[in-house]
Amino acid sequence: MTHEDQSADRDDGRGASSEYEDGTPRRRFLATGGTLAIAAALGTESTTARTTSETTATRAPETMDQFEDAVEETVARARAVVDDGPFDPEWESLADVTQVPEWFRDDKFGIFCHWGPYSVPAYAHEWYPRQMYNTDNEINDYHRETYGKPDEHPYQEFVPEFTAEAFDANEWAALFERAGARYAGPVVEHHDGWSLWDSDVTPWNAADTGPERDLAGELESAIRKREMRFVTTFHHSYNLIGEDGYFSFAYENYPSVTEGYPDRVLYGNLPETLQFDTWLAKLVEVVGEYDPDFVWFDWGLPDVPEEYQRRFLAYYHNAAAKRGKEVVTTNKEDALPLESSVADFELGRPRHTQEQAWNAEFKVADEGGWGYVEDRTFHSPTRLIHVLIDVVSKNGQLLLSVGPRVDGTIEREERERLLAIGDWLDVHGEAIYETRPWDAFGEGPTRLEEGGEFIEDVEYGPADVRYTRSKDGSTVYAIVMGWPGTGEFVLEGMTVDHPSAAPGTPPGHGGSPPGCTEPSGRDQGPPGKRRGTASSSIRLLGHGPVPFAVSADGCPVIDVPDLAESARPSDVAVAFALEGFDLEPSENAHR
């Protein structure tokens, strides 16, 4: 994950088998104890204590030669899957993959976690491992004052302190489900080169160092148990370009920390071909062992040769095809063709609706980075919900990051915000899940000045509306970014075709809108307000049908009921479902 300038075939028997194919015992660590304060509210039970398996022989390579052999063997396994097809490692063939599965467009909202040894110092942001070696950065000053010189206390010294003693994957999964996420998972490797999975390739993995547990495996099991899809995000492209990559300041100012085995593996200090073979081998391990539905890439991907990009995509989609699955890969910086991937926007989104579905990444924290640091500040629940709404209205999906503490607990402030999103989706999810963009994405005075990544965000209010529609096209949802107030609320971004035959208040649903008379044949009421048949309706989600009319300009006019604050579906955003209308965007619509 970039920080604003940093100077400025999973084997289905995996869990059941305790041995490798050659009979060597495999290390296994079970789900741990630790209790989140939120567990009772979620109705979940935590496991009672951290459980460690019997100590067994590790498979992580212990020498450089073993490391090279492990990489070579893993890449060879991938080659066999690629050769089996159906997709060849060529762009022409990969253009035939389903790059945007239906489930991805339906599910809309996921959660991922920045969590690793960079959570130990808990200072500034998750790019601490890079900047601790930058002699012109205040993180270097902090590190020297707190831990000593970086070459005397290098980043790898934090790994044993990343113990995750309170981590409970079932509690995390329960929280993510309660938040309304349909897919979730971890940053399986950040730029720092340390892996959250049980790896046979890299010695720097969670099963052999730090917590000595398969953190990715525990999360995958817990997330799938709740029928969510599993996400893995990879940030290792920037690491595996050595001295030009993430640890460039270490190479420049403290080169000794990048030398020797196994340290050189952590710092990407490898011959060029081995760098990119390692990049591929790590992906192959995770896809083969954990079968992720969604592989997300951070920046640095353009530095990976196209040959390797194509080989990975062919491997991933061929492995998925054998399981009858469709999977998603994101890209940044136009690193991959959109025929085989989806675009990603970091801390941003487009200004206009996109023809192809896309992904936005955002974080619960405001100041303080993506991972846990002390004294972080957080976005309000309102801001997070509004971002989700705007993203979905423009054909996007939101991947939201949390940053757990080093022990594996999630801060109260983050939990509260996730639960607030879930509460809103419990009422308004109909307007989000399984929807598609309408002909215009919204209306109102507030919209982004510019789209893209790292945008300056905006504050929405009750005059701002975002539109979605049901998959079958029968319903258009108008999501108002706040409580619109009692009385007439005009949807100025849409017009009703054939108003004399469409809108009306169904009998028994609250009477006539202001200024309207009861319909009589084709008499549509006084000028300026037209009434019609009972075939159309407007529902306030979380409340029920509401009266409506059509203005002289052909815009729907909703008679918002007078509800006490406690009776409103929400003060953050409310959604009206317009059913049975023939609607078109007006000149006031945002497209």
TORDO-202019 format. One record per residue: x, y, z of N, C-alpha, C, O, CB in turn. Coordinates in steps of 0.1 Angstrom, whole numbers, plus 5000, padded with zeros to 4 digits. Glycine has a CB too. Layout:
% TORDO-202019
XYZXYZXYZXYZXYZ ...
END
This chain:
% TORDO-202019
500849885000500050005000500950125000501750145009499050005012 500750214991501550334990501050425002499850435005501450404977 501950505007501750605017502050735009502950735001502550585030 501350845012501750965005503150995007503650965018500951085011 503851034998505351024996505950955008505750995020505951154993 506850865006507450795017508750855021509350815031507650655013 509250955014510151045021509251145027509051135039511251115012 508651215020507551305023506451195024505251215027507151425011 496347404930495047364933495147334947495647234953494547244925 494247484956494447444970494147304972493047254967493547534979 494947224978494647074981493647074992493847125003495947004986 492447014989491347014998491746935011491046945021490146954992 492746855010493146775022494146845031494746795040493646645018 494446975027495547045034495347045049496247015057495547195030 494147075054493947085068493846945075494146935087492647155071 493546845067493446715073494746635074494946555083492446635065 495646665065496946595065497946655074498046785074497446585051 498646575081499746625090501146595084502146615090499646575104 501146545071502346515065502446565051501446585044502546365065 503646595046503846625033503846495025503846385030505246695031 503946505011503846385003505046295006504846165004503846424988 506146345010507346255013507246205027508246135031508546335010 506246225034506046175048506646265059506446235070506746045048 507246375055507746465065506646535072505646585066508746575059 506646535086505546605093505446745090506446815089505646585108 504246795088503946935086503547005099502746955106502846955075 504147125101503747205113502347255111501947305100504747325115 501547245121500147295121499847375134500147325145499147185119 499347495132498947565144497447595143496947645132499747705145 496747575153495347585153494947725157495747815160494647485163 493647755155493147885158493347915173493347835181491547895155 493648045176494048085189492948145197491848155193495148185188 493348165209492548235218492648385217492948435206492748195232 492248455228492148605227490748635225490048575217493048655216 490248745231488848775230488748925226489249015233488148755243 488048955216487649085212486449125221485649045224487349105197 486449255225485349295234484049285226482949285232485649445238 484149285213482949285205482249145204481149135198483249335191 482949045209482448905206481048885211480248825204483448805213 480748935223479448915228478348975219477248915217479248965242 478649095214477649165205477449085192476449095186478149305203 478549015188478448945176477848805177477448745168479848935169 477748765190477148635193478048525189477648415185475848615185 479348545191480348445188481048395200481048465210481348495177 481648275200482448225211483848225206484148165196481948095215 484748275214486148265211486748135215486248065224486948375218 487748085209488447975213489148015226489448125228489447915203 489347915235489647955249491147985251491448065260489347835258 492047935243493447965245494247945232493747865223494047885256 495348005231496247975220496647835221497147795231497448075219 496547765210496947625209498047605200497947645188495747535206 499147545204500247515195500347375193500147295202501547575200 500747335181500847195178502147145184503047225188500747165163 502347015183503646955187504747015177504447035166503646805186 505847035183506947085175507346985165507746875169508147135184 507347015152507746925142508746995132509047115134506546875134 509246915124510346965115509747075105508547055100510946855106 510447175103509947285094510347255080511347185077510547415098 509547295071509847285057510547405050510947405039508647245049 510547515058511147635052512547615049513347555057510947755062 513047665038514447645034515447705044515247815049514747705020 516447625048517347675058518647725052519547785059517747555067 518847705039520047765032519647825019518547815015521147645030 520547905014520247975001520047864990519147884982521448064997 520747764990520547654980519147594981518547574971521647544981 518747564993517447514996516347614991515347574986517247475010 516547744994515647844990515547844974514347844969516047984994 516647844967516547844953515847714948515047724938517947854947 516147604954515447474950513947484952513147444944516047354957 513547544963512147554967511447644957510247614952511947604981 512047754953511447844943511347774930510247774923512347974941 512347704926512347634913511247524912510547514902513747574910 511147454923510147344924508747404923507847344916510247264936 508547514930507147574930506847634916505647614912507147684940 507747694910507547754896507247634887506447654877508747834892 507947524888507747404880506247354881505647314872508747294883 505747354894504347314896503447404888502447354883504047304911 503747524889502847624882502847604867501847614860503247764885 504047564862504147544847503247434843502647444832505647514844 503147324851502247214847500847264846500047214837502447104857 500347344855498947394855498747484843497747484837498647474868 499747564840499647654829499547574816498747604807500847754828 500347474815500447384803499047314800498747284789501547284803 498347284811497047214810495947304805494947244800496647164824 496147434805495047524800493847534809493947484820494647484786 492847594805492447634791493147764786493147794774491047644790 493747834795494347964791495847954790496547904798493948074801 496248014779497748024776498348144782497548244784498048004761 499548154785500148274791500448374780501648424779501448234798 499448414773499548514762498348604764497248564767499648454748 498548734761497448834763496248794755495148814759497948974760 496448744743495348714734494448604741493248614740495748664720 495048504746494348404753493748454766492548424769495248274756 494448524774494048574787492848674785492148704795495148644795 492648734774491548824771490248744772489148814773491648894758 490248614772489048534772488648494786487648434788489248404764 489448534796489048504810487848584814487648694808490148524820 487048544824486048624829486648714840486848674851484848544835 487048834836487748924845486948984855487449024866488549034837 485648994853484649054863483548954865482548954859484049194857 483748854874482748764877481448824883481448934888483248664888 480348764881479048814885479048824901478548924906477948714881 479748734908479748744922480448874927480048934937480448624929 481448914920482149034923481349164922481349254930483449054915 480549164911479649274909478449274919477949384922479149274894 478049154923476949144932477349184947476649244954476449004932 478549144951478949144965479349284970479149314982480049044967 479949364962480149504964481149544975481849644973478849574967 481249474986481949524997482749415004482249315007480949585007 484049445006484949355013485849425022485949555022485749275002 486549345030487449405041488749325040488849205038486849385055 489849405041491249345042491949405053491549505059491949355029 493149345057493749385069495249405067495949315061493549275080 495749515071497249545071497749505085497449565095497549695068 498549395085498949335098500249255096500249165088497849245104 501249295103502549225102503549285112503149355120503049235088 504849245111505849295120505949445120506449505130507149245116 505449515110505449665110504449715121504449835124505149725097 503549625126502649665136503349665150502749715160501449565137 504549615151505249615164505749755168505349795179506549525163 506449825160506849965165505550055165505550145173507850025155 504550025157503250105158503550255158502950325166502550065171 504350295149504750435148504650485134505150425125506150455153 503950595132503850675120502950605110501850655107505250695114 503450495104502650425094503350295090504450265095502350515081 502650215082503150075079504350075070504949975067502049995072 504850195065506050205058507250225067508350265062505950315047 507050205079508150215089509350135085510450185086507650165103 509250005080510449925076511249995065512449985065509949795071 510650075057511450145047512150265053513350295051510550185035 511350355060511850475064512750475076513450565079510650565067 512750365083513750345094515150355089516050385097513450215102 515350325076516650325070516950465063518050475058516850215061 515950545063516150675055516650785065515950825074514750715049 517850815063518450915073517951055072518251135081519950915071 517051075062516451215061514951205066514151295064516451265047 514551095073513151085077513151075092513951025099512550955070 512051135098511951135112511750995118511950975130510751225116 511250895110511150765115512550705118512750625128510450665105 513550745111514950705114515350755127515950695135515850755103 515050885130515350945143514650875154515250835164514951095143 513350845152512550775162513150635165513350595176511150755158 513550565154514150425156515450435164515650355173514350365142 516250525160517550535167517350565182518050515191518450645161 516450655185516150695199515550575207515750565219515250815200 514650495200513850395207514550255207514450185217512550385200 515150225196515750085195517250085192517849975195515050015183 517750195188519250195185519450215170518450225162519850065190 520650205166520950225152520350115143520249995148522550225150 519850145131519150055123519949925119519349825117518650115111 521249945118522049825115522349745127522849625126523349865109 522049795139522249715152520849655156520849555162522749805163 519749725152518449675154517649685141516849775140517649745166 518049595131517349605118515849555119515449505129518149515108 515149575108513749545108513449395112512449375119513149565094 514349305108514049165111513949135126513449035130515149075105 514549225134514449205149513049225154512749185165515349305156 512149285146510749305150509949175149508949155155510149415143 510449085140509648965137509348875149508148835150510448885126 510348845158509948765169508948835179508248765186511248735177 508848965178507849035186506449035181505449075187508349175189 506348995168504948985162504448845166504548745158505049005146 503848835177503348705183501848675181501548565181503648705198 501048775178499648755175498948675186498048595183499448695162 499348695199498848605209497348615212496748515217499548635222 496748725208495248735211494448715198493248735198494948875217 495048685187494348675174493448555174493748445177495348655163 492148575170491148475169490448495155489748595154490148485180 490748415146490248425132488748425132488148495124490848315123 488148345140486648335140486048465145485048505140486248225150 486648535154486148665158486248765147485348845145486848715171 487448765141487548855129486548835119485848925114488948845123 486348705115485348675105483948715109483248765100485448525101 483648695121482348725126482148885125481048925121482148685141 483148955129483049105128482949145113482049235110484349165134 483649085104483549125090482249095084481649175077484649055082 481648975088480348945084479349045089478449085082479948795088 479449075102478449165108478549305101477649385101478749175123 479749335096479949465089479349465076479249575069481449495088 478849355071478249345058479149315047478749315035477649475055 480449275050481349235040480949105034480549015041482849225045 481149095021480848965014482148895010482148775007480048995001 483348955011484648895010485648965019485449075022485048904994 486648885023487548945033488848855032488848745028486948945047 489948915038491148845039492348935043492049055045491448775026 493548885044494648965048495549015037495448965026495448875058 496349115041497549145033498449025035499149025046498149285037 498548935026499348815029500848845028501648775034499048705019 501248945021502648995022502649145018502249185008503548915013 503149225028503349365025504749385018505449285015503249455037 505049515016506349535009507549495017508649485012506549685007 507349455030508449425039508949285037510049245043508049435053 508349195028508849065025508548955035509048845034510349075024 507648985045507248885055505848835052504948905049507348945069 505748695051504548635046503648585058504148525067504848515037 502348605056501448555067501048405065500248355073500148635067 501448345055501048205052502148105056503348145058500648185038 501847975057502747865060503447835047502947765038502047745066 504647885045505347875032506447775032507147755042505948015029 506547705021507747615019508747685011509847625008507247485012 508547805006509447884998510247975006511447965006508647954987 509648075013510348175020510548135034509648095041509648305018 511748155040511948135054511248245063511048215075513448135057 510848355057510248465064508748445063508048525056510648605059 508148345071506748325070506248305084506948275094506448205062 504848325086504248325099504348185106504248185119502848365098 504448075099504447945105505847915111505947825120504047845096 506847975106508247955110508848065118509848045125509047925098 508348185118508848295125507648365132506548345128509648395116 507948455141506948535147505948445155506348375164506248615137 504648455151503648375158503748225157503148155165502348425154 504448185147504548035144503147975142502847875148505347965155 502448045134501047995131500748035116501248125111499948055141 499847955110499447985097498348085097497148045097499047855089 498648215098497648315100496648325088495448335090498248445102 497248315076496348315064495448195064494248205060497248315051 495948075067495147955067493947965077492847925075495947835070 494248015089493248035099492148125095490948105096493848085112 492548235089491548335084490748275072489548295071492248465079 491448205063490648145052489648055057488448055052491648075042 489947965066488947875072487847945078486647915076489647775082 488148045086487048115094486148195084484948205086487648215104 486748265074485948345065485048255056483948285054486948425056 485648145051484748055043483647985051482647955046485647945036 483947965064482947905073481647995073480547945075483447885087 481848125071480748215071480248255057479548345055481148345078 480648165048480248175034480548305027479848355018478748155033 481648365032482248485025483348435016483848325018482848585035 483748515006484848474997486148525003486148615011484548534983 487248464999488548495005489348574996489548554984489248355008 489948685002490748784995492248765000492448745012490248924997 493148774991494548784995495148904987494948914975495348654992 495848994994496449104988497949094988498449054998495949244994 498549124977500049114975500649244972500249324963500349014964 501649274980502349404979503849374976504749464977502249494992 504149254972505549214972506349254959507549234958505649064974 505549304949506249344937507349444940508449444934505249394927 507049544949507949654951509149604959510249664959507249764959 508949494967510149444975511149374965512349384967509649344985 510549294956511449204948512049264936512149204926510549084944 512449394938513249454928514549514935515249604930512549574920 514749454947516049474953516349624957515549694963517149424945 517549664953518049794957517249914951517350024955519449814953 516449884941515549984935514249984941513350064936515549974920 513949904950512649884956512449934970513050044973512349734956 511549874977511049924990512249955000512150045007510149824996 513249865000514349875009515549955004516649935008514749745014 515350044994516450104988517250184998518550194996515950204977 516650245008517450325018518350225026519450265030516450405027 517850105028518750015036519949975028521049975033517949885039 519749955015520949925006521850045006523150025006520449894992 521350165006522150285005522850315018524050355017521250405000 522150305029522750355042523150245051524050275060521650445048 522550135051522850025060522949895053522149795056521850015071 523849875043523849755034524049625041523649525036524949775024 524649625053524949495060523649425064523649305065525749525072 522549505066521249435070520649355059519749275062520249545075 521049385047520449315035521249195031520849135021520249415023 522249165038523249055033523048935041522548935052524649105034 523548825036523548695043522148625042521148695039523948715057 522148495044520948425044520448395059521348365067521048285037 519148415062518048445053517748585051516748615044516848375058 518548685056518148825056517948875042517048955039519148905063 518848825033518748885019517448845012516948925003519848825011 516748745016515448705011514448805015513548845007515048565015 514448845028513548945033513649085026512649145023513748975048 514849115022515149245015515149235000515449334993516449305020 514749124994514749114980516049124973516149154962513849224974 517149094981518449104976518848974969519548884974519449124988 518348954957518448834950518848864935518648974930517148754950 519448764928519748784914518448814907517348764911520448664908 518448884896517248934889516248814886515048824889517549004877 516748714879515848604876515248544888514048504888516548494868 516048524899515448464911514448564918513548514924516648434921 514648694916513748784921512348754916511348744923514148934918 512248744903510948734896510348594898509148574898511048774882 511248494898510848354901510248344915509248274917511948254899 510848424925510348424938508948494938508048454945511348494948 508848604931507548674930506448574926505348574932507648794920 506748494915505748404910505548284920504348244922506148354897 506648234926506448124935505548154947504848064951507848074940 505748274952504848314964503348314960502548264967505248444969 503148364948501748364944501248224941500048194945501648444931 502048144935501648004933501347934946500347854947502747934925 502147954956501947884969500547924974499747844979503047924979 500248054975499048104981497748054973496848014978499048254982 497848064959496748024951496547874953495447824954496948054936 497647794952497547654954497047604967496347504968498847584951 497447674978497147624991495847684997495147615004498247665001 495447804993494347874999493247914990492147964994494848005006 493447894977492347914967491648044968490448044969491347794968 492348154968491648284970490748314958491048284946492648394971 489648384961488748424950489148554944488748594933487348444956 490048624951490348764947491848784951492248784962489448864955 492648814940494048844942494148994939493949034927494948754934 494549074949494749214947496249254947496949204955493949294958 496649334938498049374937498249524940497449604936498549344923 499249544948499649684951500549724940500849654931500249704964 501049854940501849904930503249834930503549764939501950054931 503949864919505249794917505049684906506049634902505749734930 503849654902503649544892504249574879504649484872502149524891 504349704874504949734862506449694861507049674851504849874858 507049674873508449634874508649484872509749434870509049674887 507549414872507549274870507449244855506449294849506449194878 508349174849508249144834506949084830506349004837509349054830 506449124818505149084813505048934813504048874815504849134800 506148864810506248724809505748664822504948564822507648664806 506148714834505748664847504248704850503548624855506648714858 503848824846502448864848501548764840500548714846502249004843 501948734828501048644820501048504826500048434826501548634805 502248454830502248324836501448314849500748214851503748284839 501448414857500648414869499148414865498448324870500948534878 498748494857497248504853496848374847495748324850497048614843 497648314838497248184833497148074844496247994844498348134822 498148074853498147984864496848004872496147904875499347994873 496548124876495448154885494148114879493248054885495448304889 493948154866492648124860492547974856491447924856492448214848 493647914853493547764850493247694862492447594862494847714843 493847724874493647654886492147684890491547584895494547714897 491647804888490247834892489347754883488247704888489947984891 489647744870488747674861488647524865487547464863489347684846 489647464870489647324874488647304886488147194888491047274878 488447414893487547404905486147464901485347474910488147484916 485947504889484647564885484447694891483347734893483647464889 485547774893485447904899485748014889486447994879486347914911 485248134892485748254885486348354895485748364906484548324877 487448404892488248484901488548624896488348654884489548404905 489048704905489348844902490748884905491348834915488448944910 491348954896492749014898492649164895492049204885493748944888 493249244904493249384902494649424897495549354898492949464915 494649544892495949604888495949754890494949824890496249574873 497149804892497349954893498249994882498949914876497949994907 498250124879499250184870499050124856500050114848500650164875 497850074853497650004840498649894837499049874825497750114829 499049824847500049724846499549604838500249534831500549674859 498249574839497649454833496449504824495849604827497049354843 496249434813495149474804493749454811493649364819495149394791 492849544809491549534815490749414810489749374816490749664813 491149354799490549234794490749114804490049014803491049194780 491749124813492049014822492249064836492748984845493348944817 491749184839491849234853490849344855490149384845493349284856 490749394867489949514870490849624875491849604882488849484880 490449754872491249864877491049884892490049854897490849994869 492049944898492049964912492350114915493250174909493049874920 491650174924491850314928492150324943491350294951490550404924 493350364946493750374960493350514965493750614960495250354961 492650504976492150624983491550724973491750844973493250694990 490750664964490050744953489050674946488650554950491150794944 488550734935487550674927487350764915487750874915486150654935 486750714905486550794893485450904895484650894904486050704881 485551004887484551114887483251064880482151114884485051244881 483350974871482250934863482050784864482850714869482450974848 480850734860480550594860481550524850481750574839479150564856 482050414854482950334845482150224838481350154844484150274853 482550194826481850094818482149954824481249874826482250094804 483349924828483749804834483849814849484249924854485149754828 483349714856483449724871484849744875485849694868482849594877 485049804887486349834892486349824907485349804913486749984887 487549844913487749834927488249964933489150024927488649714931 487750004945488350114952488850054965488149974972487250224955 489950104970490550064983490550194991490950294987491950004981 490050175003489950285013490250225026490350105028488450345013 490450305036490750255050489950325060489450435059492250285053 489750255071488950305082489650415089489050515093488650195093 491050405090491850505096491850635087491950615075493250455100 491950745093492150865085493650905086494350885076491350985091 494150955097495550985098496250865105495750805114495851115106 497450825100498150715106498350595098498850495103497450685119 498150605085498450485077497350385076496250395081499750425081 497750265070496850155068496950055079495949985082497150095055 498050035085498249945096498050015109497850135110499549875095 498149935120498049995134499250075137500350035136497849885144 498950195142499850285149499150345160497950365160500550395139 499950385170499350445182498750585178499350655170500350465193 497650625185497050755183496550785169496650895164498050865187 496050685162495450705149494150785151493550785161495150565142 493750845140492450905139491650825129492250755121492451055136 490350835129489550755120488450835113487950935118488850645129 488150785101487050845094485750815102485650715109486950785079 484750905100483450885107482750775099482950755088482651015107 481850705106480950615099480250675087480050605077479950555109 479850795089479150865078480050875066479550845054478651005082 481250915067482150925056482350785049482350775037483550985061 482550685057482750555051481550505044481650445033483150455063 480350525049479150485042478950565029478550505019477950495051 479250695030479050775018480050735007479650734995479250925021 481250695011482250655001481750524994481750504982483650625007 481250425002480650304997479550334987479550274976480150215008 478650424990477550454982478050514969477550474958476550554989 478950614969479450674957480150574948480050574936480350794961 480950494954481650384947480750294939480850274927482550304956 479750244946478750154940477950224929477650154919477850094951 477650344931476850414921477550424908476950444897476450554926 478950424908479750434896480250304891481250304883480850534899 479650194895479950064890481250004897481949924892480250064875 481450054909482650004917482249914928481149904932483350124922 483349854934483249774946484249834956485349884952483549624943 483949824969484849884979485549774987484949684992484049974988 486849784988487749704996488249795007489049885005488849634988 487849775020488049855031489149795040488949675044486849895038 490149875044491249815052491049855067490649965070492549865047 491349755075491549775090492949745093493649665086490549695098 493449795104494849775109494849715123494849795133495649895108 494749585125494749525139496049555146497149585140494549375138 495949555159497149565168498049445166497649345160496749585183 499249455171500249355169499749225176500149115171501549395175 498949225187498549105194497349045186496948925190498149135208 496749105176495649045169494349095173493349045168495748905170 494249195181492949255185492749375175493649435170492949305200 491449405174491049515165490449625174489649605183489949475154 490949745172490649865181489149885181488449865171491349985176 488649935192487249965194486750065183485650045178487050025208 487550165180487150265170486850205157485950235150488150375169 487750105153487550035140486349945141485549945131488849965136 486249875152485049785153483749855152482849815145485149705166 483649975159482450055159482050095145480950095141482650175168 483050135137482850185124482350075115481450085107484050255118 482949955116482549845108481149805112480349775103483449725111 480749805125479449765129478449875124477249835121479349755144 478849995123477950105118477650085104476450095099478550245120 478650045096478350005082477449895081476449895073479749975074 477649785089476749675089475349705092474449655086477249565098 475149795102473849835106473149905095471949885092473849925119 473849995088473250065077472949965065471849975059474250175071 473749875062473549775052472349685055471649635047474749695049 472149655068471049565072469749625067468849555063471049555087 469649755067468449825063468449855048467449845041468149955071 469549905043469649955029470449875019470649915008470350095030 470849755023471549665015470949635001471649604992471849535022 469649645001468849614988469349714978469349684966467349634991 469749834982470149934972471649924969472150004960469850074978 472349834975473749814973474149684967474649674956474549834986 473849574974474149444969473349404957472149444955473849344980 474049334948473349284936472749394927471749364920472349174939 473249514928472749624920473749644908474849594908472549744928 473249734899474149774888473949924887472949984892473649704875 474849994880474750134878473550174870473250094860476050194872 472850284873471750334865472350414854473650424852470750414873 471550474845471950554834472750684839473450744831470850594825 472550724851473250834857473650794871472850714877472450974857 474750844876475150794890474550884901474550834913476650784891 474051004898473551084909473151224905473051254893474451084920 472851304915472551444913472851514926473251454936471051454910 472851644925473051724937474251814936475051804926473251634949 474551904945475552004944476951954946477952014942475352114954 477151834952478451784956478951664947478251564946478451744970 480051684941480751574934482251604933482651714936480151554919 482951494930484451514930484851614920484351614909485051374927 485851694923486451784913487151704903487151734891487351884920 487951604907488751524898488651374904488551354916490151564897 488651284894488651144898490151094898491051164894487851064889 490350974903491650914903492050864917491150834925492651014898 493350844919493850794931494250914940494551024935495050704929 494250894953494650994963493951124961494551234961496151004963 492651114959491851234956491551314969491651264980490551204949 491251444967490751514978489251484979488551524970491051674976 488851424990487451384991486551504994486951614997487351275002 485251474994484251574996483251535007483251415011483451604982 482551625012481551605022480151615016479751715010481651705034 479451505016478051495010477051535020477251535033477751355005 475851585015474751615024473451575018473451505008474751765026 472351605025471051555021470551605007469551555002470051605031 471251705001470851744988471551654977471251674965471251894986 472451574982473151484972472551344972472151284982474651474976 472351294959471651174957472551084948473151134939470251194951 472550954951473250864943472250754938471450714946474550794950 472450704926471450614920472150474918473350464914470950664907 471350374920471650234916470450174910469350234911472250144928 470550054904469349984899469449844902470549784903469150014884 468349774903468349624904468849564892468849614881466949574908 469349434893469949364882468949344871469249354859470449234886 467649324874466649304864466049434858465249434849465449224869 466549554863466149684858464749734862464349834858466149674843 464049654871462749694875462649804885461649864887461949574880 463749824892463849914904465050004902466149964900463849844917 464850134904465950234906465950284920464850314926465750354895 467150284926467250324940467850464940468850494934468150234948 467250554947467750694949468250694964467350694973466650804946 469550704965470150704979470450844982471350904976471350604980 469850904992469951044997471051045008470950965018468651105001 472051125006473151125016472851205028473551305032474351185009 471851165035471351225048469851215048469251175039471851375049 469251265059467851265061467351385053467751495056467351275076 466451365043466051475034465051575041464851685035465451425022 464551545052463551635059462151595055461951535044463851775055 461251635063459851605060459251695049459651805047458951635073 458351635041457751715030458251675017458851565015457951855032 458051765007458451724993459951724991460651804995457851834984 460351614984461751594980461751564966461251454962462451494989 462251644957462251634943463551564938464651604942462051764936 463351454931464551394924464751464911464151424901464251234922 465651564911465851644899466751584889466851634878466351784903 467351474892468251404882467551304874468251244865469351344890 466251294875465551194867464151244863463551334870465351064874 463651194852462351234847461551104844462151004841462351324834 460251114845459351004843458751014829458151114825458151004854 459050914821458450904808456950874809456550794818459150794799 456050924801454650904801454050924815453450834821454350754797 454251044821453751064835452251044837451851014848454151204839 451551064826450051054828449650914830448550894835449351114816 450550814827450150674829450950604839450850484841450250604815 451950674845452850604854452650634869452250544876454250634850 452950744874453050764888451750774895450750814889453850884891 451750734908450550754916450750694929451750624932449350684909 449850724939449950674952449050554953447850574952449650784963 449550434956448650324957447650344968447950404978449450194959 446350294966445350314976445750264990446450154991444050244972 445450335000445850295014447250315018447650265028445450155015 448050385010449450405013449750555016450750605011450250365001 448950615024449350745029448650865023449050975026450750765027 447650845014446950965008447751034997448650984991446651055019 447251154995447751224983449051314987449151364998446751324977 449951324977451051414979450551554980449451584976452151404968 451351644986450851784986450551844973451351824963451951874993 449451914972449051984959448351884949448151934938450252034953 448051764953447451664944446051634948445651644959448351534943 445251604938443951554940443851404937444751354930442851634932 442851344942442751204939442451184924441751264918441551134947 443051084917442951064903441451024899440850954907443850964898 441051074888439751034883439851014868439951104861438651144886 439850884864440150854850441450904846442450874852439050914841 441550994835442851044831443051184836443951254832442851044816 442151234846442351364852443551344861443451274871441051414860 444651424859445851404866446051504877447251524881447051404857 445051574881445251674892445551814886445551834874446251624901 445751904896446052044892447352054884448251964885446052134904 447552164877448752184869449952184879449952234890448752314862 451052124874452252114882452451984889453551954894452352224891 451351914891451451784898450551684891449351714889451051794913 451151574886450351474879450251344887451251304893450951444865 449051284887448851154893448451054883448051094872447751164905 448550924886448250824876447750694882447150694893449350804866 448150594876447750454880448450414892449450474896447950354869 448050304898448650254910449750144907450150074916447650194919 450150144894451150044891452550074895453349984895451050024876 452850194898454150244903454150264918453050294923454550364895 455250254924455350284938456750334942457750304935454950164946 456850404953458050434959458050394973457150414981458350594958 459150324977459350274991460550344997461550354991459550114991 460350385009461550425017462050305024461350245033461150535027 463250255021463750135027463850155042464250255047465150095021 463350045049463350055064462050115069461850125081464450125069 461150165060459950225065458750165057457850105063459950375063 458650185044457550135036457150225025457950325023456350105045 456050205018455650295007455350435012454950455023454350235001 455650525003455450665006454650734995454750684983456750745009 453950834997453250914987454150984977455351014981452251014993 453751004965454551064955453751134944452551104944455650974949 454351214936453751274925454851294915455951254916452951404929 454451374904455351404893455251554891454151614890455151324880 456451624891456351774889456051804875455951724866457751824893 455851934873455551984859456751954850456551944838455352134859 457951944855459151914847459351764845460251714839460351964854 458451684851458451534849459351464860459651344858458951504836 459751534870460551474881459751414892458651464895461551574887 460151294897459451234908459551334920460551384923460051104912 458451344927458351424939457851334951456751284950457351544938 458751314960458451224971457951304983458551404987459751144975 456851254989456351315001457051245013456551135017454751305002 458151295018458851235029458051235042457651345046460251295031 457851125048456951125060457651195072458851205073456650975064 456851245081457251305093457551205103456751155110456151415098 458851165104459351065113460151125124461051205121460050955106 459951075136460851115147462251065144462350965137460351065161 463251125149464651085146464850935149465550875142465551175155 464250885160464450745164463750655154464050535154463950725178 462750705147461950615138462550625123462050545115460550665138 463450705121464050715107464950595104465550545113464850845105 464950555092465850435088467250475091468050385094465650395074 467650595089469050645091469050795089468250855082469950575081 470050855096470350995094471551015085471851125080470551075107 472250905083473450905074473150905060473650985052474350775078 472250815056471750805042470550725041470450625049472850745032 469550755033468350675032468150645017468550725008467150755038 467450535014467250495000465750484997464950425005467950364997 465350534986464050524981464050424969464850444960463350664977 463150324969463050234957461950274948460750274953462850084963 462250314936461250354926460950234917461850194910461750474918 459750184918459350054911458250084901457250154905458949944921 458350024890457350034880457350164872456350194865456050024886 458450234872458550364865459350344852460150254851459150474874 459150424842459950434830460750564832460150674830459150434817 461950554836462750674840463950704831464550614825463250654854 464250824830465450874822466150974830465551054838465050924808 467450994828468151094835467751234829467451244817469751084833 467751334838467451474833468751544831469851484833466551544844 468651664827469851744824470651774837471751824837469551874817 469951754849470551784862471351664867471951664878469551824871 471351554860471951424865473451434863473951494854471351304857 474151364872475551334870475751204863475251104867476351344884 476651204853476851084846478351044847478750944841476451094831 
END
